[in-house]
Amino acid sequence: MKKIKVVSYWLEIRSDDDSIEHEHESLVKIKNAIYRHVDNIDSCQIKTEVVSVCEYCGRNWTEDSDKYNACCEQDEMDQEKRLRLN
């Protein structure tokens, strides 16, 4: 008979603002505490998911180009400057 066996648990922490980028040190402390307080842990990892966003407006990056996303006024102005230089 088939049995379902749990092999891992995930603790996922998400934030819509930039504060999450500065939390790595806290996550390392949590990870070390897990090793101290939970028996029979083979592995505890900190995994990071990243997304590309516009440096000016923070919108998700949707274009193939690394320089132009057409998402905000400042991005448009930068693109116009690049075109004038070429």
N, C-alpha and C positions, 0 to 999 in steps of 0.2 A: 504494500500500500504506500502510496506517495505521501511524504511528510514535508511540510514547509518548515525550513530551518532559517532563522534570522541569522545573517552573517555580518551585518553592519547596521549602524545607525548614523544618521547625518544630522548635525546641528547646523542649520543654515541661518546666517545673519545677513540681512539686506538693509540697505538704506538708500534713499533717493538723493540725499545730499552728499557733499564731499567728505563729511566727517568719518565715514567708514574707512577711507584711505589711511587714516591715522591710527587705526585700531589694531594694527598687526602686533604691536608689543603686548597689548592686553590679551590677544588671542593666544600668544605664546604662553603667557602665564596660565590661562585657562587650560591649555593643552597639558602643561606640566602638572597642574592640579589633578587632571583626569588620571594621569599615570600614577600619581600618589594615592588617589582615593578609590580607584576602581580596579578590582583584581582581574587578572587574566586578559589584559589588553595586549594584543599583538602589535597594533599600529594605531596611531592617532595622528592625523595629518591636517594641516591647514591648507585648504585649496582656495584659490583665488579665481574668480570669474571677472573678466574685464570686458568693457564695451568701449567702442570708439564714439566720442562725442565732439561737438564743436567747442573749441577753446573759448569762444566768446559767449554763446548763448546756452551751451550745455545740451542742445538737442542731439539725438542720436545721429551718427554719421551714416548716411545712406548711399553715398556716391563711391565709385571706384577710385576716384582721385583722392590723394592724401592731402591736397591743398585747397580744394574747393568743394563745398557741400551745398551751396545755394540755400542756406537756411536762415540767414539773418543779414542785416545791413552791413555789419562789420566784415563778414565773410565776403559779401559782394564787393565791398570797397577794396579788400585785399586782392581779390581776383582782378579787378580793374587795374590796380597798380601792377600786378604781374604781367598783364596783357600789354600795358604801355611800355614796360621794360623790354619786351621781346620784339 
